[in-house]
C-alpha cells in the first residue's frame, strides 16, 4: 500500500449525525497520536461539529439532519419503515450522492485508507473504486439492519454505476477487510452474527465533542441516600419526542430520586417548565462523570447511550422512537438488563413504577454488571489503531 512520508493518510467518513461520528473518534485519535494524518468527510450540517472537535472536515453531501428549528410529532415506531429508510435512503439516495463527492475528496487528498461508519455505504464503494482498503465501524449495536434483503439490491446498483464487478459482491464489500466493533459481543443479536473480519474493542464513553458532553455539572455527587436517574432522548430524536420528556419527568417526580436530564442543542431547557428542586436540566453533561454516579438510565435507546450505560453496569428503561432503537430495546429485554416501554402510550405512572422496579430488583443491575465485565475485558482503541495501520501497510 502507498503511504506518505509523514505516515499514512486516513479518510474517516460517516453519514448521519453525532451517533455516527462519535464511535469513530477514538480510532482517529489513536492514529493522530501515532503521527498519521486524519481527515473527516461528512454531511455539511456536521462539518462545524467535527471542526469544533479539532478535526479537518470536508462536506460530502447526503443530508440526514433535521433543520435546527424543525420539530416532528411523536409517532409510533414502524420497524418496516425504518428498514425502508436504510434501503432507499442510506443505501440508495444518500450513498449515490456521497460516492461521487467522496471520490472527489479522495482524489484531492489521496488517502491510504478509508474508515467509515457501517452505514456509510458510499465510503465502501468509493474505496473499492479507488482500490483502497476500507474499514467499517459498527454504529448499530444490536445489528439487524444490514441484511441482504434490505441493502443488497441498491448497493449492487451503485457498484455497477461505478464500474465495479461483479455487482453480486455488494454484501462481501461491506466487511471485506476489517470491522471494528465498539460493542460487547454479547449484546449483538445472535440472529445477525458479527462478520469474520470483526474485532471487538472497548467502547469509549468519555466524549469530548459538543454533541455528547455537557457543558457543566456532570460529575456532581448525588445527595446521600438518594438514587440518581439520568434521562436523555438523544440529539436527533429529541426533536420528535412530543410530550415524552414531560411524561417521564412527571413519573419520576413521585420517586425519592435525583434526576439529571439532558435535552440537547435544539430544545430550550425552559420548555420543560417548573421542576422539583431535585431535578436538574442541562443541554449536555459529560457521560463518564455522570454515569459513574447514576443508578438507572432512561433513554430513547440509541446505540451510544445504551452501550455507555452498560459500560457502567447500569439497568435502563428504553423508550424507542425509531432507527435502531427498537432493536437495542429488544436486546436489553432479552439480556435482562432493562425494560422497554411504549414511548407513545405509556403513562407517567407506568414510567415511575418501572423506574422503581429497576431500583428495587437487583437482577437487572447484576446482569448489566456481567456485560460491564465483558466490556472491561475488551482491548481498547489502540488495538484498533494497530489493525488500521496493518491494513494500510504502514
BAZA-146233 format. One record per residue (C-alpha): residue number from 1; residue in one letter; x, y, z. Coordinates in steps of 0.2 Angstrom, whole numbers, plus 5000, padded with zeros to 4 digits. Example, Ala and Ser with C-alpha at 12.3 -4.5 7.8 and 13.67 -1.06 7.14 Angstrom:
<rs>
r num: 1; residu: A; X: 5062; Y: 4978; Z: 5039
r num: 2; residu: S; X: 5068; Y: 4995; Z: 5036
</rs>
This chain:
<rs>
r num: 1; residu: X; X: 5000; Y: 5000; Z: 5000
r num: 2; residu: X; X: 5005; Y: 5018; Z: 4997
r num: 3; residu: X; X: 5010; Y: 5028; Z: 5012
r num: 4; residu: X; X: 5016; Y: 5046; Z: 5014
r num: 5; residu: X; X: 5032; Y: 5051; Z: 5022
r num: 6; residu: X; X: 5023; Y: 5059; Z: 5036
r num: 7; residu: X; X: 5014; Y: 5042; Z: 5040
r num: 8; residu: X; X: 4998; Y: 5036; Z: 5032
r num: 9; residu: X; X: 4983; Y: 5047; Z: 5027
r num: 10; residu: X; X: 4966; Y: 5040; Z: 5034
r num: 11; residu: X; X: 4950; Y: 5047; Z: 5027
r num: 12; residu: X; X: 4936; Y: 5045; Z: 5040
r num: 13; residu: X; X: 4919; Y: 5046; Z: 5033
r num: 14; residu: X; X: 4902; Y: 5045; Z: 5041
r num: 15; residu: X; X: 4884; Y: 5048; Z: 5036
r num: 16; residu: X; X: 4871; Y: 5054; Z: 5049
r num: 17; residu: X; X: 4874; Y: 5064; Z: 5065
r num: 18; residu: X; X: 4884; Y: 5063; Z: 5081
r num: 19; residu: X; X: 4879; Y: 5045; Z: 5083
r num: 20; residu: X; X: 4888; Y: 5040; Z: 5068
r num: 21; residu: X; X: 4903; Y: 5052; Z: 5071
r num: 22; residu: X; X: 4907; Y: 5049; Z: 5089
r num: 23; residu: X; X: 4910; Y: 5030; Z: 5088
r num: 24; residu: X; X: 4924; Y: 5033; Z: 5075
r num: 25; residu: X; X: 4933; Y: 5047; Z: 5085
r num: 26; residu: X; X: 4944; Y: 5036; Z: 5097
r num: 27; residu: X; X: 4952; Y: 5027; Z: 5082
r num: 28; residu: X; X: 4955; Y: 5044; Z: 5073
r num: 29; residu: X; X: 4963; Y: 5050; Z: 5089
r num: 30; residu: X; X: 4975; Y: 5034; Z: 5091
r num: 31; residu: X; X: 4980; Y: 5037; Z: 5073
r num: 32; residu: X; X: 4984; Y: 5055; Z: 5075
r num: 33; residu: X; X: 4994; Y: 5052; Z: 5091
r num: 34; residu: X; X: 5004; Y: 5040; Z: 5081
r num: 35; residu: X; X: 5009; Y: 5053; Z: 5068
r num: 36; residu: X; X: 4996; Y: 5049; Z: 5055
r num: 37; residu: X; X: 4986; Y: 5062; Z: 5046
r num: 38; residu: X; X: 4967; Y: 5061; Z: 5048
r num: 39; residu: X; X: 4953; Y: 5070; Z: 5039
r num: 40; residu: X; X: 4934; Y: 5068; Z: 5040
r num: 41; residu: X; X: 4921; Y: 5069; Z: 5026
r num: 42; residu: X; X: 4903; Y: 5071; Z: 5032
r num: 43; residu: X; X: 4887; Y: 5080; Z: 5028
r num: 44; residu: X; X: 4888; Y: 5099; Z: 5028
r num: 45; residu: X; X: 4877; Y: 5100; Z: 5044
r num: 46; residu: X; X: 4890; Y: 5090; Z: 5054
r num: 47; residu: X; X: 4906; Y: 5100; Z: 5047
r num: 48; residu: X; X: 4905; Y: 5113; Z: 5061
r num: 49; residu: X; X: 4904; Y: 5099; Z: 5075
r num: 50; residu: X; X: 4918; Y: 5089; Z: 5068
r num: 51; residu: X; X: 4929; Y: 5105; Z: 5066
r num: 52; residu: X; X: 4925; Y: 5110; Z: 5084
r num: 53; residu: X; X: 4931; Y: 5094; Z: 5089
r num: 54; residu: X; X: 4948; Y: 5098; Z: 5081
r num: 55; residu: X; X: 4947; Y: 5088; Z: 5065
r num: 56; residu: X; X: 4949; Y: 5094; Z: 5047
r num: 57; residu: X; X: 4932; Y: 5091; Z: 5038
r num: 58; residu: X; X: 4926; Y: 5091; Z: 5021
r num: 59; residu: X; X: 4907; Y: 5092; Z: 5016
r num: 60; residu: X; X: 4902; Y: 5076; Z: 5006
r num: 61; residu: X; X: 4883; Y: 5078; Z: 5004
r num: 62; residu: X; X: 4870; Y: 5067; Z: 5010
r num: 63; residu: X; X: 4860; Y: 5077; Z: 5022
r num: 64; residu: X; X: 4851; Y: 5067; Z: 5036
r num: 65; residu: X; X: 4849; Y: 5080; Z: 5049
r num: 66; residu: X; X: 4833; Y: 5089; Z: 5054
r num: 67; residu: X; X: 4833; Y: 5108; Z: 5052
r num: 68; residu: X; X: 4838; Y: 5116; Z: 5069
r num: 69; residu: X; X: 4821; Y: 5124; Z: 5071
r num: 70; residu: X; X: 4811; Y: 5109; Z: 5065
r num: 71; residu: X; X: 4800; Y: 5098; Z: 5076
r num: 72; residu: X; X: 4791; Y: 5082; Z: 5071
r num: 73; residu: X; X: 4776; Y: 5074; Z: 5081
r num: 74; residu: X; X: 4779; Y: 5059; Z: 5091
r num: 75; residu: X; X: 4774; Y: 5044; Z: 5081
r num: 76; residu: X; X: 4773; Y: 5025; Z: 5085
r num: 77; residu: X; X: 4788; Y: 5015; Z: 5079
r num: 78; residu: X; X: 4787; Y: 5007; Z: 5062
r num: 79; residu: X; X: 4800; Y: 4994; Z: 5060
r num: 80; residu: X; X: 4796; Y: 4991; Z: 5042
r num: 81; residu: X; X: 4798; Y: 5010; Z: 5038
r num: 82; residu: X; X: 4815; Y: 5010; Z: 5047
r num: 83; residu: X; X: 4821; Y: 4996; Z: 5036
r num: 84; residu: X; X: 4815; Y: 5005; Z: 5020
r num: 85; residu: X; X: 4824; Y: 5021; Z: 5026
r num: 86; residu: X; X: 4840; Y: 5011; Z: 5026
r num: 87; residu: X; X: 4837; Y: 5003; Z: 5009
r num: 88; residu: X; X: 4830; Y: 5018; Z: 5000
r num: 89; residu: X; X: 4839; Y: 5032; Z: 5009
r num: 90; residu: X; X: 4855; Y: 5027; Z: 5016
r num: 91; residu: X; X: 4859; Y: 5013; Z: 5004
r num: 92; residu: X; X: 4851; Y: 5022; Z: 4989
r num: 93; residu: X; X: 4849; Y: 5041; Z: 4988
r num: 94; residu: X; X: 4862; Y: 5046; Z: 5001
r num: 95; residu: X; X: 4875; Y: 5033; Z: 4996
r num: 96; residu: X; X: 4874; Y: 5038; Z: 4977
r num: 97; residu: X; X: 4876; Y: 5057; Z: 4981
r num: 98; residu: X; X: 4890; Y: 5054; Z: 4993
r num: 99; residu: X; X: 4900; Y: 5042; Z: 4982
r num: 100; residu: X; X: 4903; Y: 5055; Z: 4969
r num: 101; residu: X; X: 4909; Y: 5068; Z: 4981
r num: 102; residu: X; X: 4920; Y: 5056; Z: 4991
r num: 103; residu: X; X: 4929; Y: 5051; Z: 4975
r num: 104; residu: X; X: 4932; Y: 5070; Z: 4973
r num: 105; residu: X; X: 4938; Y: 5072; Z: 4990
r num: 106; residu: X; X: 4949; Y: 5056; Z: 4990
r num: 107; residu: X; X: 4956; Y: 5061; Z: 4973
r num: 108; residu: X; X: 4962; Y: 5078; Z: 4980
r num: 109; residu: X; X: 4968; Y: 5072; Z: 4997
r num: 110; residu: X; X: 4975; Y: 5054; Z: 4992
r num: 111; residu: X; X: 4971; Y: 5044; Z: 5007
r num: 112; residu: X; X: 4979; Y: 5027; Z: 5010
r num: 113; residu: X; X: 4964; Y: 5020; Z: 5019
r num: 114; residu: X; X: 4946; Y: 5024; Z: 5022
r num: 115; residu: X; X: 4937; Y: 5021; Z: 5039
r num: 116; residu: X; X: 4918; Y: 5023; Z: 5038
r num: 117; residu: X; X: 4904; Y: 5021; Z: 5049
r num: 118; residu: X; X: 4895; Y: 5005; Z: 5044
r num: 119; residu: X; X: 4880; Y: 5013; Z: 5036
r num: 120; residu: X; X: 4891; Y: 5025; Z: 5026
r num: 121; residu: X; X: 4890; Y: 5013; Z: 5011
r num: 122; residu: X; X: 4897; Y: 5027; Z: 5000
r num: 123; residu: X; X: 4914; Y: 5026; Z: 5009
r num: 124; residu: X; X: 4915; Y: 5007; Z: 5004
r num: 125; residu: X; X: 4910; Y: 5010; Z: 4986
r num: 126; residu: X; X: 4922; Y: 5025; Z: 4984
r num: 127; residu: X; X: 4936; Y: 5015; Z: 4992
r num: 128; residu: X; X: 4934; Y: 5000; Z: 4980
r num: 129; residu: X; X: 4933; Y: 5011; Z: 4965
r num: 130; residu: X; X: 4950; Y: 5019; Z: 4971
r num: 131; residu: X; X: 4957; Y: 5002; Z: 4975
r num: 132; residu: X; X: 4959; Y: 5007; Z: 4994
r num: 133; residu: X; X: 4957; Y: 4996; Z: 5009
r num: 134; residu: X; X: 4942; Y: 5001; Z: 5020
r num: 135; residu: X; X: 4937; Y: 4998; Z: 5037
r num: 136; residu: X; X: 4919; Y: 4999; Z: 5045
r num: 137; residu: X; X: 4915; Y: 5005; Z: 5062
r num: 138; residu: X; X: 4899; Y: 4997; Z: 5069
r num: 139; residu: X; X: 4886; Y: 5010; Z: 5075
r num: 140; residu: X; X: 4871; Y: 4999; Z: 5076
r num: 141; residu: X; X: 4874; Y: 4990; Z: 5092
r num: 142; residu: X; X: 4862; Y: 4976; Z: 5090
r num: 143; residu: X; X: 4864; Y: 4973; Z: 5072
r num: 144; residu: X; X: 4849; Y: 4968; Z: 5061
r num: 145; residu: X; X: 4848; Y: 4981; Z: 5048
r num: 146; residu: X; X: 4862; Y: 4977; Z: 5036
r num: 147; residu: X; X: 4854; Y: 4961; Z: 5029
r num: 148; residu: X; X: 4855; Y: 4956; Z: 5010
r num: 149; residu: X; X: 4836; Y: 4958; Z: 5008
r num: 150; residu: X; X: 4837; Y: 4976; Z: 5014
r num: 151; residu: X; X: 4853; Y: 4983; Z: 5006
r num: 152; residu: X; X: 4860; Y: 4971; Z: 4993
r num: 153; residu: X; X: 4850; Y: 4977; Z: 4978
r num: 154; residu: X; X: 4853; Y: 4996; Z: 4980
r num: 155; residu: X; X: 4872; Y: 4993; Z: 4984
r num: 156; residu: X; X: 4874; Y: 4981; Z: 4969
r num: 157; residu: X; X: 4866; Y: 4995; Z: 4958
r num: 158; residu: X; X: 4878; Y: 5008; Z: 4965
r num: 159; residu: X; X: 4893; Y: 4997; Z: 4962
r num: 160; residu: X; X: 4888; Y: 4994; Z: 4944
r num: 161; residu: X; X: 4886; Y: 5013; Z: 4941
r num: 162; residu: X; X: 4904; Y: 5015; Z: 4946
r num: 163; residu: X; X: 4910; Y: 5000; Z: 4936
r num: 164; residu: X; X: 4913; Y: 4988; Z: 4950
r num: 165; residu: X; X: 4912; Y: 4970; Z: 4945
r num: 166; residu: X; X: 4904; Y: 4959; Z: 4950
r num: 167; residu: X; X: 4888; Y: 4968; Z: 4956
r num: 168; residu: X; X: 4884; Y: 4952; Z: 4967
r num: 169; residu: X; X: 4899; Y: 4957; Z: 4978
r num: 170; residu: X; X: 4889; Y: 4970; Z: 4987
r num: 171; residu: X; X: 4887; Y: 4961; Z: 5003
r num: 172; residu: X; X: 4905; Y: 4955; Z: 5004
r num: 173; residu: X; X: 4911; Y: 4973; Z: 5001
r num: 174; residu: X; X: 4904; Y: 4979; Z: 5017
r num: 175; residu: X; X: 4915; Y: 4969; Z: 5028
r num: 176; residu: X; X: 4929; Y: 4964; Z: 5016
r num: 177; residu: X; X: 4944; Y: 4970; Z: 5026
r num: 178; residu: X; X: 4941; Y: 4975; Z: 5044
r num: 179; residu: X; X: 4926; Y: 4978; Z: 5055
r num: 180; residu: X; X: 4929; Y: 4987; Z: 5071
r num: 181; residu: X; X: 4915; Y: 4984; Z: 5084
r num: 182; residu: X; X: 4915; Y: 4996; Z: 5099
r num: 183; residu: X; X: 4901; Y: 4985; Z: 5107
r num: 184; residu: X; X: 4902; Y: 4970; Z: 5118
r num: 185; residu: X; X: 4899; Y: 4954; Z: 5108
r num: 186; residu: X; X: 4886; Y: 4948; Z: 5120
r num: 187; residu: X; X: 4875; Y: 4962; Z: 5116
r num: 188; residu: X; X: 4874; Y: 4958; Z: 5097
r num: 189; residu: X; X: 4858; Y: 4949; Z: 5091
r num: 190; residu: X; X: 4863; Y: 4931; Z: 5088
r num: 191; residu: X; X: 4852; Y: 4931; Z: 5073
r num: 192; residu: X; X: 4864; Y: 4943; Z: 5065
r num: 193; residu: X; X: 4881; Y: 4937; Z: 5070
r num: 194; residu: X; X: 4897; Y: 4948; Z: 5068
r num: 195; residu: X; X: 4907; Y: 4945; Z: 5052
r num: 196; residu: X; X: 4923; Y: 4936; Z: 5051
r num: 197; residu: X; X: 4933; Y: 4952; Z: 5050
r num: 198; residu: X; X: 4926; Y: 4959; Z: 5066
r num: 199; residu: X; X: 4937; Y: 4964; Z: 5081
r num: 200; residu: X; X: 4928; Y: 4970; Z: 5096
r num: 201; residu: X; X: 4935; Y: 4984; Z: 5106
r num: 202; residu: X; X: 4931; Y: 4993; Z: 5122
r num: 203; residu: X; X: 4918; Y: 5007; Z: 5119
r num: 204; residu: X; X: 4924; Y: 5025; Z: 5124
r num: 205; residu: X; X: 4911; Y: 5034; Z: 5135
r num: 206; residu: X; X: 4920; Y: 5050; Z: 5138
r num: 207; residu: X; X: 4915; Y: 5060; Z: 5123
r num: 208; residu: X; X: 4923; Y: 5077; Z: 5122
r num: 209; residu: X; X: 4913; Y: 5084; Z: 5107
r num: 210; residu: X; X: 4899; Y: 5096; Z: 5109
r num: 211; residu: X; X: 4885; Y: 5084; Z: 5104
r num: 212; residu: X; X: 4889; Y: 5072; Z: 5119
r num: 213; residu: X; X: 4897; Y: 5081; Z: 5133
r num: 214; residu: X; X: 4889; Y: 5093; Z: 5144
r num: 215; residu: X; X: 4894; Y: 5109; Z: 5147
r num: 216; residu: X; X: 4894; Y: 5109; Z: 5166
r num: 217; residu: X; X: 4890; Y: 5099; Z: 5181
r num: 218; residu: X; X: 4891; Y: 5081; Z: 5175
r num: 219; residu: X; X: 4902; Y: 5075; Z: 5189
r num: 220; residu: X; X: 4892; Y: 5081; Z: 5205
r num: 221; residu: X; X: 4888; Y: 5068; Z: 5218
r num: 222; residu: X; X: 4870; Y: 5063; Z: 5221
r num: 223; residu: X; X: 4864; Y: 5068; Z: 5239
r num: 224; residu: X; X: 4867; Y: 5054; Z: 5252
r num: 225; residu: X; X: 4853; Y: 5041; Z: 5252
r num: 226; residu: X; X: 4846; Y: 5046; Z: 5235
r num: 227; residu: X; X: 4847; Y: 5036; Z: 5219
r num: 228; residu: X; X: 4851; Y: 5046; Z: 5203
r num: 229; residu: X; X: 4841; Y: 5044; Z: 5187
r num: 230; residu: X; X: 4848; Y: 5050; Z: 5170
r num: 231; residu: X; X: 4836; Y: 5055; Z: 5156
r num: 232; residu: X; X: 4841; Y: 5058; Z: 5138
r num: 233; residu: X; X: 4832; Y: 5057; Z: 5121
r num: 234; residu: X; X: 4847; Y: 5059; Z: 5111
r num: 235; residu: X; X: 4852; Y: 5073; Z: 5099
r num: 236; residu: X; X: 4841; Y: 5069; Z: 5084
r num: 237; residu: X; X: 4825; Y: 5060; Z: 5091
r num: 238; residu: X; X: 4823; Y: 5073; Z: 5105
r num: 239; residu: X; X: 4816; Y: 5084; Z: 5091
r num: 240; residu: X; X: 4802; Y: 5072; Z: 5088
r num: 241; residu: X; X: 4798; Y: 5066; Z: 5105
r num: 242; residu: X; X: 4782; Y: 5076; Z: 5108
r num: 243; residu: X; X: 4777; Y: 5076; Z: 5127
r num: 244; residu: X; X: 4788; Y: 5062; Z: 5131
r num: 245; residu: X; X: 4800; Y: 5072; Z: 5142
r num: 246; residu: X; X: 4786; Y: 5079; Z: 5152
r num: 247; residu: X; X: 4778; Y: 5061; Z: 5155
r num: 248; residu: X; X: 4795; Y: 5054; Z: 5160
r num: 249; residu: X; X: 4798; Y: 5068; Z: 5172
r num: 250; residu: X; X: 4781; Y: 5068; Z: 5179
r num: 251; residu: X; X: 4783; Y: 5050; Z: 5183
r num: 252; residu: X; X: 4799; Y: 5052; Z: 5191
r num: 253; residu: X; X: 4793; Y: 5066; Z: 5202
r num: 254; residu: X; X: 4784; Y: 5054; Z: 5213
r num: 255; residu: X; X: 4800; Y: 5045; Z: 5217
r num: 256; residu: X; X: 4814; Y: 5049; Z: 5230
r num: 257; residu: X; X: 4827; Y: 5051; Z: 5217
r num: 258; residu: X; X: 4838; Y: 5064; Z: 5210
r num: 259; residu: X; X: 4836; Y: 5067; Z: 5191
r num: 260; residu: X; X: 4848; Y: 5074; Z: 5178
r num: 261; residu: X; X: 4840; Y: 5077; Z: 5161
r num: 262; residu: X; X: 4850; Y: 5082; Z: 5145
r num: 263; residu: X; X: 4839; Y: 5090; Z: 5131
r num: 264; residu: X; X: 4852; Y: 5094; Z: 5118
r num: 265; residu: X; X: 4855; Y: 5110; Z: 5107
r num: 266; residu: X; X: 4838; Y: 5111; Z: 5099
r num: 267; residu: X; X: 4827; Y: 5111; Z: 5115
r num: 268; residu: X; X: 4827; Y: 5125; Z: 5127
r num: 269; residu: X; X: 4828; Y: 5118; Z: 5145
r num: 270; residu: X; X: 4814; Y: 5131; Z: 5150
r num: 271; residu: X; X: 4802; Y: 5121; Z: 5139
r num: 272; residu: X; X: 4801; Y: 5108; Z: 5152
r num: 273; residu: X; X: 4793; Y: 5120; Z: 5164
r num: 274; residu: X; X: 4795; Y: 5121; Z: 5183
r num: 275; residu: X; X: 4803; Y: 5106; Z: 5190
r num: 276; residu: X; X: 4806; Y: 5099; Z: 5208
r num: 277; residu: X; X: 4822; Y: 5105; Z: 5216
r num: 278; residu: X; X: 4830; Y: 5088; Z: 5215
r num: 279; residu: X; X: 4829; Y: 5089; Z: 5196
r num: 280; residu: X; X: 4842; Y: 5097; Z: 5185
r num: 281; residu: X; X: 4841; Y: 5100; Z: 5167
r num: 282; residu: X; X: 4856; Y: 5103; Z: 5156
r num: 283; residu: X; X: 4859; Y: 5103; Z: 5137
r num: 284; residu: X; X: 4874; Y: 5091; Z: 5139
r num: 285; residu: X; X: 4883; Y: 5083; Z: 5153
r num: 286; residu: X; X: 4900; Y: 5073; Z: 5151
r num: 287; residu: X; X: 4894; Y: 5055; Z: 5152
r num: 288; residu: X; X: 4908; Y: 5047; Z: 5161
r num: 289; residu: X; X: 4907; Y: 5058; Z: 5176
r num: 290; residu: X; X: 4888; Y: 5057; Z: 5176
r num: 291; residu: X; X: 4886; Y: 5038; Z: 5174
r num: 292; residu: X; X: 4899; Y: 5034; Z: 5187
r num: 293; residu: X; X: 4886; Y: 5040; Z: 5200
r num: 294; residu: X; X: 4870; Y: 5035; Z: 5192
r num: 295; residu: X; X: 4858; Y: 5021; Z: 5196
r num: 296; residu: X; X: 4846; Y: 5020; Z: 5181
r num: 297; residu: X; X: 4846; Y: 5027; Z: 5164
r num: 298; residu: X; X: 4830; Y: 5031; Z: 5154
r num: 299; residu: X; X: 4833; Y: 5034; Z: 5136
r num: 300; residu: X; X: 4827; Y: 5033; Z: 5118
r num: 301; residu: X; X: 4838; Y: 5018; Z: 5116
r num: 302; residu: X; X: 4852; Y: 5025; Z: 5104
r num: 303; residu: X; X: 4867; Y: 5013; Z: 5102
r num: 304; residu: X; X: 4879; Y: 5025; Z: 5111
r num: 305; residu: X; X: 4868; Y: 5028; Z: 5126
r num: 306; residu: X; X: 4863; Y: 5010; Z: 5128
r num: 307; residu: X; X: 4881; Y: 5004; Z: 5127
r num: 308; residu: X; X: 4888; Y: 5018; Z: 5138
r num: 309; residu: X; X: 4875; Y: 5013; Z: 5152
r num: 310; residu: X; X: 4881; Y: 4995; Z: 5151
r num: 311; residu: X; X: 4899; Y: 5000; Z: 5152
r num: 312; residu: X; X: 4894; Y: 5006; Z: 5169
r num: 313; residu: X; X: 4884; Y: 4991; Z: 5173
r num: 314; residu: X; X: 4868; Y: 5001; Z: 5174
r num: 315; residu: X; X: 4850; Y: 4995; Z: 5171
r num: 316; residu: X; X: 4839; Y: 5005; Z: 5159
r num: 317; residu: X; X: 4822; Y: 5009; Z: 5153
r num: 318; residu: X; X: 4821; Y: 5011; Z: 5134
r num: 319; residu: X; X: 4808; Y: 5021; Z: 5126
r num: 320; residu: X; X: 4812; Y: 5018; Z: 5107
r num: 321; residu: X; X: 4807; Y: 5032; Z: 5095
r num: 322; residu: X; X: 4814; Y: 5025; Z: 5079
r num: 323; residu: X; X: 4830; Y: 5019; Z: 5069
r num: 324; residu: X; X: 4840; Y: 5005; Z: 5078
r num: 325; residu: X; X: 4832; Y: 5009; Z: 5095
r num: 326; residu: X; X: 4819; Y: 4995; Z: 5094
r num: 327; residu: X; X: 4832; Y: 4983; Z: 5091
r num: 328; residu: X; X: 4843; Y: 4989; Z: 5106
r num: 329; residu: X; X: 4827; Y: 4988; Z: 5116
r num: 330; residu: X; X: 4824; Y: 4970; Z: 5111
r num: 331; residu: X; X: 4842; Y: 4966; Z: 5117
r num: 332; residu: X; X: 4841; Y: 4975; Z: 5133
r num: 333; residu: X; X: 4825; Y: 4965; Z: 5137
r num: 334; residu: X; X: 4832; Y: 4948; Z: 5131
r num: 335; residu: X; X: 4848; Y: 4951; Z: 5141
r num: 336; residu: X; X: 4838; Y: 4956; Z: 5157
r num: 337; residu: X; X: 4847; Y: 4972; Z: 5158
r num: 338; residu: X; X: 4832; Y: 4984; Z: 5156
r num: 339; residu: X; X: 4814; Y: 4986; Z: 5152
r num: 340; residu: X; X: 4806; Y: 4993; Z: 5136
r num: 341; residu: X; X: 4791; Y: 5004; Z: 5137
r num: 342; residu: X; X: 4780; Y: 5012; Z: 5124
r num: 343; residu: X; X: 4785; Y: 5030; Z: 5120
r num: 344; residu: X; X: 4768; Y: 5035; Z: 5113
r num: 345; residu: X; X: 4756; Y: 5027; Z: 5125
r num: 346; residu: X; X: 4764; Y: 5023; Z: 5142
r num: 347; residu: X; X: 4759; Y: 5035; Z: 5156
r num: 348; residu: X; X: 4769; Y: 5044; Z: 5169
r num: 349; residu: X; X: 4763; Y: 5032; Z: 5182
r num: 350; residu: X; X: 4770; Y: 5017; Z: 5172
r num: 351; residu: X; X: 4787; Y: 5026; Z: 5169
r num: 352; residu: X; X: 4788; Y: 5029; Z: 5188
r num: 353; residu: X; X: 4783; Y: 5012; Z: 5193
r num: 354; residu: X; X: 4796; Y: 5004; Z: 5180
r num: 355; residu: X; X: 4810; Y: 5015; Z: 5187
r num: 356; residu: X; X: 4805; Y: 5009; Z: 5205
r num: 357; residu: X; X: 4806; Y: 4991; Z: 5199
r num: 358; residu: X; X: 4824; Y: 4994; Z: 5192
r num: 359; residu: X; X: 4830; Y: 5002; Z: 5208
r num: 360; residu: X; X: 4822; Y: 4988; Z: 5219
r num: 361; residu: X; X: 4825; Y: 4972; Z: 5209
r num: 362; residu: X; X: 4844; Y: 4968; Z: 5209
r num: 363; residu: X; X: 4844; Y: 4956; Z: 5195
r num: 364; residu: X; X: 4844; Y: 4970; Z: 5182
r num: 365; residu: X; X: 4859; Y: 4978; Z: 5189
r num: 366; residu: X; X: 4868; Y: 4961; Z: 5191
r num: 367; residu: X; X: 4865; Y: 4956; Z: 5173
r num: 368; residu: X; X: 4871; Y: 4973; Z: 5167
r num: 369; residu: X; X: 4886; Y: 4971; Z: 5178
r num: 370; residu: X; X: 4890; Y: 4955; Z: 5169
r num: 371; residu: X; X: 4890; Y: 4965; Z: 5152
r num: 372; residu: X; X: 4901; Y: 4978; Z: 5161
r num: 373; residu: X; X: 4914; Y: 4965; Z: 5165
r num: 374; residu: X; X: 4913; Y: 4959; Z: 5147
r num: 375; residu: X; X: 4916; Y: 4977; Z: 5141
r num: 376; residu: X; X: 4931; Y: 4979; Z: 5153
r num: 377; residu: X; X: 4939; Y: 4963; Z: 5146
r num: 378; residu: X; X: 4940; Y: 4970; Z: 5128
r num: 379; residu: X; X: 4956; Y: 4978; Z: 5121
r num: 380; residu: X; X: 4955; Y: 4997; Z: 5119
r num: 381; residu: X; X: 4956; Y: 5009; Z: 5104
r num: 382; residu: X; X: 4974; Y: 5006; Z: 5102
r num: 383; residu: X; X: 4971; Y: 4989; Z: 5096
r num: 384; residu: X; X: 4960; Y: 4995; Z: 5083
r num: 385; residu: X; X: 4973; Y: 5008; Z: 5078
r num: 386; residu: X; X: 4986; Y: 4994; Z: 5076
r num: 387; residu: X; X: 4974; Y: 4985; Z: 5065
r num: 388; residu: X; X: 4971; Y: 5000; Z: 5054
r num: 389; residu: X; X: 4990; Y: 5003; Z: 5052
r num: 390; residu: X; X: 4992; Y: 4985; Z: 5047
r num: 391; residu: X; X: 4978; Y: 4987; Z: 5034
r num: 392; residu: X; X: 4985; Y: 5002; Z: 5027
r num: 393; residu: X; X: 5003; Y: 4994; Z: 5026
r num: 394; residu: X; X: 5011; Y: 5007; Z: 5037
</rs>
